[in-house]
Amino acid sequence: MAMPNKKRRMKRRISKPKSCRMCENKINYIDFKDADFLKKFQTEKGRILPRRITGTCLKHQKMLSIAVKRARIISVVL
């Protein structure tokens, strides 16, 4: 016996648009030696958080990922 199809109503979450913190502070370069700053954009296991969670723009997300990867190589951020 198959269950009749029930229409589910999906509730949309209304969220405010996230703005890039680095654009607001006019940051042109992300230093890979600034471990405290880089830790804000990583999970506990060290993975880089995506743009949709952090709210960074594409330009700064690319700079952020490069800085984190450089810091991993020289072991500034674990």
N, C-alpha and C positions, 0 to 999 in steps of 0.2 A: 504494500500500500504506500503510495507516494503521498507525501505531504503537499498540500496545495501551496502554490507560490504566494508568499506574503511579501507585500511591498514594504521595504524598510525605508524609513525616512532618515536620511543622513543629516546630522547637524553640522553646519560649518562653523569652525572656530573663527572668530573675528580677532585678528591680531593687528597690532600696530606695525607699521613698516619699520624694519630695523635700519639704522643708519650706521655707516662705517665709522667706528671710533677713531681710526687713523686718519680718515679724511677730515673729521671735525678738528683734530689736533694738528692737522697739516704735517703729518709725518711723511717724509720723502724716502727714508731708508730704514729698514728694520735690521738692527744689529744682531748677529747671531750669538754674540757674547752676553746679551741681556737675558739671562735665564729666567728671571722672575716674570718678565713680560711674555716670553714664549710659553711658559707653563700655563698661562691663562687660556691659551688656544689649543691645549692638548687634553686628552683624557688621562685618567690615572695610569693607564698602561702605556701612555706615550704616543697614542695615535693623534693625528692632526684632526681637529674638529672641522666639519664642513661649513661652507659659507652660509647655508640656510640656518644654521644654529648660531653661529657667531655674529652674523650680520655684516661681515666685511665685504668690501667690493672686490671685483675680480682682480684688479691691479694689486691690491694689498694682500689678497689671499695667495697670489703667486709669490710675492715677496716673502710672505710668512712661511710658506712651505719650503722655499729655498733656504731660508734662515734656520728653520728647524732641522732640515736635513744636514746642513753644514755643522750645526751644533752637535748633532748625533755623531758625526764623523770624528770630531775632536773631543767628544764626550763632555760637553758643557752641560747638556740636559740629558738626563737618563731616561 
